Structures are given as C-alpha cells and as structure tokens.
Amino acid sequence: MTAEHSDSQVYDAVWQVITRRMGERATAAVELLDQLVHGYGKLRRRDQEMVAGARVLNHDRELLPRVARATSLGLSLYLGNRRIASASVLDAGDAMEVGGFADATIVDAVLRRREVFRGTIDIAGRRFLVASRPLYATDRPDEHGPVGMVEAFQDESAFREMLLTSLREGTSGASGSEVELQAERMESVMHFIDDVARRLQLLALNGNIIAAQAGDHGRAFRVVCRELSSLAEQSKEAVAEVRKLTDELGLDPDSVDALEPSAPTPAQDDTVPPAEPTPPEA
C-alpha cells in the first residue's frame, strides 16, 4: 500500500465519522437556539421584526455569535423564509446574507411540512450541511404555523480545507518512519473531535444553569441539556473509532496512546449567556 493511498483511506474514514457527528451537533444546536430565543420572553412577530420579550432579534449580534463560537457552526434566524440574522465562525464558512431567503428545500420541509430538516444543500456553488427547525410564536398554537426558522450550517468545503490543514500541520515536525508520520496526522484530528466534546459539555453546563433559573418552565430545556451531554460522550467515542482505524491501517498504537480526550476546561468565551428576564408587558 502506497503512502498516498493510505493517507486517502485515513482521510475518507475520518471524514465519514466527523460528518456524522457534525450533523448530530447541528441538530442539537438548532434545538438549543430555539430554547434560548424563547428564553428571552414572549416570542412574536411585529411587522417585519421578530421580538422576544423586549429584544428585537433582527440583526442580532449577541446571541447568535456566542452560540456559533460555542458550537463551531454557522447559525441563522429567519422570519418566515427571510433571513433576519446570521453569525458564523471561520471553520463553518461565511455568515449568510441578512435579507436573503432560505433554500426552497428547507422551506418546504420546515415551514410547510413543519419538520426538522437535516441534510446537505448547494448554496452559491458550495455544499453545506444544514439542520433547521420551525420557530413558533409563544402565543400562537402550532396549528397556525411557525413564525420562522432557526438554522445551523457548516460549509463542507471550508471544513475539508480545515481538516486537510490540520493533517498537514500534524506532520510538520515529524521524523522517522511512514507509520509515525501517519500517527501524527491522526493526532490533530483526535484533538479536534475532543474539542467538539468539550464545547458540547460547556453548552450542557450552561443550559442546565439556565434551566434551573427557569424552574418548572425549564423542564423541557433540561431534556435538551441531557441530549447535549449525550452528544459530548458520542464525540469522545468518535476518538475511539478513529483510533480503531489507525490499528486497521497498521499504525503504531504506542504512538497515539497519549491522545486520550482531555477533560473540559472552563472557557468564558464559549459560554452561552443566560436569558435576560422578561420585562412586564405594557
């Protein structure tokens, strides 16, 4: 087996594992964002604005950017099918254009059929992995339809480029046999998955704090937090899956024994702000 062919096998196998986890993470992110939006207070439409409590969510520059950094995903908020706010991080691709419209496939699934969408779509010639769910006004029952959507996205090309860069950087200071070089490539990937698990655990921790503050109203939110904790554990399991792949490809297991996922450490920038208290209605 040539080194090039072996590298290709490693990359393809890792890509399959990570994209599966990335889809699960995007689905959890839109559910969390839905809960946080409602946490600001009564959600309603006011002319061409979406309002939660006393907060106008159009052109939001606080909640979406913080959740985007915490999840390493891009996020968008829609009023109907029109995008009113968007934020992203470098690895997820550029933020979507505010004022633009959602993809027709997503509109059909989320706004018309009122389902949660998870899949891949083409936007401006680039492939995106997307998760989206309906967003309902507080004072309107589900049968009246959603007032908008929340969406999480990942530019697959940007993610592939980041992954390839990580693999190249893993070999920059390596020396010795081909096996050692391939093991160092895997190290950067394992650290990336470990970081995903850490971020999910931070989200779950902050979510539990918000749920505790909400009392009985936070009961459903605690279910979301349990799912986030479960996803964190699954992300750690992904490291074990990648390690198994290294064994199957004949890599030296001794060279990767020290790559166990590290315990999450608090990081203030990754935390999600608690929802602000709702002021009394006029």
C-alpha positions as CSV (number, residue, x, y, z in Angstrom):
1,M,0.0,0.0,0.0
2,T,1.5,3.4,-1.0
3,A,1.7,6.3,1.4
4,E,-0.7,8.3,-0.7
5,H,-3.3,5.6,-0.9
6,S,-3.0,5.0,2.9
7,D,-3.5,8.8,3.5
8,S,-6.6,8.8,1.4
9,Q,-8.1,5.9,3.3
10,V,-7.4,7.6,6.6
11,Y,-8.9,10.9,5.4
12,D,-12.1,9.3,4.0
13,A,-12.7,7.2,7.1
14,V,-12.2,10.2,9.4
15,W,-14.4,12.3,7.2
16,Q,-17.3,9.8,7.5
17,V,-17.0,9.8,11.3
18,I,-16.8,13.5,11.7
19,T,-19.6,14.4,9.3
20,R,-22.0,12.1,11.1
21,R,-21.1,13.7,14.4
22,M,-21.3,17.2,12.8
23,G,-24.9,16.5,11.7
24,E,-25.9,15.5,15.2
25,R,-24.2,18.6,16.6
26,A,-26.1,20.8,14.2
27,T,-29.4,19.3,15.1
28,A,-28.7,19.8,18.8
29,A,-27.6,23.4,18.1
30,V,-30.8,24.5,16.5
31,E,-32.8,22.9,19.3
32,L,-30.7,24.8,21.9
33,L,-31.1,28.0,19.9
34,D,-34.9,27.6,19.8
35,Q,-34.9,27.3,23.6
36,L,-32.6,30.3,24.1
37,V,-34.7,32.5,21.8
38,H,-37.9,31.6,23.8
39,G,-35.9,32.2,27.0
40,Y,-35.8,35.9,26.3
41,G,-39.6,36.1,26.8
42,K,-42.8,36.1,24.7
43,L,-41.8,35.4,21.1
44,R,-43.9,37.3,18.5
45,R,-43.9,38.9,15.1
46,R,-44.2,42.7,15.0
47,D,-44.5,44.0,11.4
48,Q,-41.1,42.9,9.8
49,E,-39.4,42.3,13.2
50,M,-39.1,39.2,15.4
51,V,-39.4,40.2,19.0
52,A,-38.6,38.0,22.1
53,G,-39.6,39.8,25.3
54,A,-38.2,43.3,24.8
55,R,-35.4,42.2,22.5
56,V,-35.6,42.7,18.7
57,L,-33.8,39.7,17.1
58,N,-33.3,41.2,13.7
59,H,-29.6,41.7,13.0
60,D,-28.8,40.0,16.4
61,R,-25.1,40.5,17.3
62,E,-25.0,38.8,20.7
63,L,-26.8,35.5,21.0
64,L,-26.1,34.0,17.6
65,P,-22.3,34.9,17.6
66,R,-21.9,33.4,21.1
67,V,-23.7,30.1,20.2
68,A,-21.8,30.0,16.9
69,R,-18.4,30.2,18.8
70,A,-19.6,27.6,21.3
71,T,-20.7,25.1,18.7
72,S,-18.2,25.9,15.9
73,L,-21.2,26.2,13.5
74,G,-22.8,28.9,11.5
75,L,-26.3,30.0,12.6
76,S,-29.2,31.9,11.0
77,L,-32.5,33.1,12.2
78,Y,-35.5,33.5,9.8
79,L,-38.7,35.5,10.0
80,G,-40.9,33.4,7.7
81,N,-38.4,32.4,4.9
82,R,-36.4,35.6,5.1
83,R,-33.1,35.7,6.9
84,I,-33.0,38.4,9.6
85,A,-29.8,37.5,11.5
86,S,-26.7,35.3,10.8
87,A,-23.4,34.6,12.5
88,S,-20.6,32.1,11.8
89,V,-17.0,31.1,12.7
90,L,-14.1,30.6,10.3
91,D,-14.3,26.8,10.1
92,A,-18.0,26.8,9.4
93,G,-17.8,29.2,6.4
94,D,-19.1,32.8,6.0
95,A,-22.3,34.1,7.6
96,M,-25.3,34.1,5.4
97,E,-26.5,37.3,3.9
98,V,-29.1,39.0,6.0
99,G,-32.2,39.8,3.9
100,G,-31.7,36.7,1.8
101,F,-34.2,33.8,1.6
102,A,-34.0,30.2,2.8
103,D,-33.4,27.4,0.3
104,A,-36.6,26.1,-1.2
105,T,-35.9,22.5,0.0
106,I,-35.7,23.7,3.6
107,V,-38.7,26.0,3.3
108,D,-40.8,23.1,2.1
109,A,-39.7,20.8,4.9
110,V,-39.6,23.2,7.8
111,L,-42.3,25.9,7.1
112,R,-44.8,23.9,5.0
113,R,-44.5,20.4,6.5
114,R,-43.3,21.7,9.9
115,E,-40.5,19.1,10.2
116,V,-36.9,19.3,11.3
117,F,-34.6,19.3,8.3
118,R,-31.1,17.7,8.3
119,G,-29.2,17.2,5.1
120,T,-26.9,18.9,2.5
121,I,-27.8,21.6,0.1
122,D,-26.0,23.7,-2.5
123,I,-25.7,27.4,-1.9
124,A,-23.8,29.6,-4.5
125,G,-22.0,26.5,-5.8
126,R,-20.8,25.3,-2.4
127,R,-22.1,22.3,-0.4
128,F,-23.5,22.9,3.0
129,L,-24.5,20.6,5.8
130,V,-27.7,22.1,7.3
131,A,-30.0,21.5,10.2
132,S,-33.2,23.6,10.6
133,R,-36.3,23.6,12.7
134,P,-39.6,25.6,12.9
135,L,-39.8,28.5,15.3
136,Y,-43.2,29.1,16.8
137,A,-44.6,32.3,18.3
138,T,-45.3,32.0,22.1
139,D,-49.0,33.0,21.9
140,R,-49.9,31.0,18.8
141,P,-50.7,27.3,18.8
142,D,-48.8,25.0,16.4
143,E,-51.7,24.7,14.0
144,H,-51.3,28.4,13.0
145,G,-47.9,27.6,11.6
146,P,-44.3,28.6,12.5
147,V,-43.4,32.3,12.6
148,G,-39.9,31.5,11.3
149,M,-36.9,29.1,11.5
150,V,-33.6,28.6,13.3
151,E,-30.8,27.1,11.2
152,A,-27.3,25.7,11.8
153,F,-24.9,25.2,8.9
154,Q,-21.4,24.0,8.0
155,D,-19.7,24.7,4.7
156,E,-18.3,21.3,3.8
157,S,-15.5,22.8,1.6
158,A,-14.3,25.1,4.4
159,F,-14.4,22.1,6.8
160,R,-12.4,19.9,4.4
161,E,-9.8,22.6,4.0
162,M,-9.5,23.0,7.7
163,L,-9.2,19.2,8.2
164,L,-6.5,18.9,5.5
165,T,-4.6,21.8,7.0
166,S,-4.7,20.0,10.4
167,L,-3.4,16.8,8.8
168,R,-0.6,18.7,7.1
169,E,0.3,20.5,10.3
170,G,0.4,17.2,12.2
171,T,3.4,16.2,10.1
172,S,5.4,19.4,10.1
173,G,7.9,18.4,12.9
174,A,7.7,14.6,12.3
175,S,10.7,12.4,11.6
176,G,11.2,8.7,11.3
177,S,9.1,6.0,9.6
178,E,5.9,6.4,7.5
179,V,3.9,4.9,10.4
180,E,5.0,7.7,12.7
181,L,4.0,10.3,10.2
182,Q,0.5,8.9,9.8
183,A,0.0,8.7,13.5
184,E,0.9,12.4,13.9
185,R,-1.7,13.2,11.2
186,M,-4.3,11.4,13.3
187,E,-3.4,13.4,16.4
188,S,-4.7,16.7,15.1
189,V,-8.0,15.1,14.1
190,M,-8.4,13.5,17.5
191,H,-7.8,16.8,19.2
192,F,-10.4,18.4,17.0
193,I,-13.0,15.8,18.0
194,D,-12.0,16.2,21.6
195,D,-12.6,20.0,21.3
196,V,-16.1,19.4,20.0
197,A,-16.9,17.2,23.0
198,R,-15.6,19.9,25.3
199,R,-17.7,22.6,23.7
200,L,-20.8,20.4,23.9
201,Q,-20.2,19.8,27.6
202,L,-19.9,23.5,28.2
203,L,-23.2,24.1,26.4
204,A,-24.9,21.4,28.5
205,L,-23.5,23.0,31.7
206,N,-24.7,26.5,30.8
207,G,-28.0,25.1,29.6
208,N,-28.6,23.4,33.0
209,I,-27.9,26.7,34.8
210,I,-30.5,28.5,32.6
211,A,-33.0,25.6,33.1
212,A,-32.5,25.8,36.9
213,Q,-33.2,29.5,36.8
214,A,-36.4,28.9,34.8
215,G,-37.8,26.5,37.4
216,D,-40.8,24.5,36.0
217,H,-40.5,26.3,32.7
218,G,-37.0,24.9,32.2
219,R,-38.1,21.3,32.4
220,A,-38.1,20.8,28.6
221,F,-34.8,22.6,28.4
222,R,-33.2,20.1,30.7
223,V,-34.0,17.4,28.2
224,V,-32.0,19.4,25.6
225,C,-29.1,19.6,28.0
226,R,-29.2,15.8,28.5
227,E,-29.0,15.4,24.7
228,L,-26.0,17.7,24.5
229,S,-24.2,15.7,27.2
230,S,-25.0,12.5,25.3
231,L,-23.6,14.1,22.1
232,A,-20.4,15.0,24.0
233,E,-20.0,11.4,25.0
234,Q,-20.6,10.3,21.4
235,S,-17.9,12.7,20.3
236,K,-15.5,11.1,22.7
237,E,-16.5,7.7,21.3
238,A,-15.5,9.1,17.8
239,V,-11.9,9.4,19.1
240,A,-12.0,5.7,19.9
241,E,-13.4,4.9,16.4
242,V,-10.6,6.9,14.8
243,R,-8.1,5.1,16.9
244,K,-9.5,1.8,15.8
245,L,-9.0,2.9,12.2
246,T,-5.3,3.6,12.9
247,D,-4.9,0.0,14.1
248,E,-6.6,-1.4,11.0
249,L,-4.3,0.7,8.8
250,G,-1.3,-0.7,10.7
251,L,-0.3,2.4,12.6
252,D,1.7,2.0,15.7
253,P,-0.8,2.2,18.6
254,D,2.0,3.2,21.0
255,S,2.4,6.4,19.1
256,V,-1.2,7.5,19.8
257,D,-1.7,6.1,23.3
258,A,-1.3,9.6,24.9
259,L,-4.1,11.1,22.8
260,E,-7.0,10.4,25.2
261,P,-9.6,13.2,25.2
262,S,-8.8,15.8,27.8
263,A,-11.3,16.9,30.5
264,P,-13.2,20.0,29.6
265,T,-11.8,23.2,31.0
266,P,-14.0,26.3,31.5
267,A,-13.6,28.9,28.8
268,Q,-15.6,32.1,29.3
269,D,-15.8,33.0,25.6
270,D,-17.5,29.6,24.9
271,T,-20.3,30.0,27.4
272,V,-23.8,30.9,26.3
273,P,-25.3,33.9,28.2
274,P,-28.3,33.3,30.4
275,A,-31.6,34.5,29.0
276,E,-32.4,38.0,30.2
277,P,-35.5,38.4,32.5
278,T,-38.7,39.3,30.6
279,P,-39.9,42.9,31.5
280,P,-43.6,43.2,32.3
281,E,-45.9,43.6,29.4
282,A,-47.2,47.1,28.9
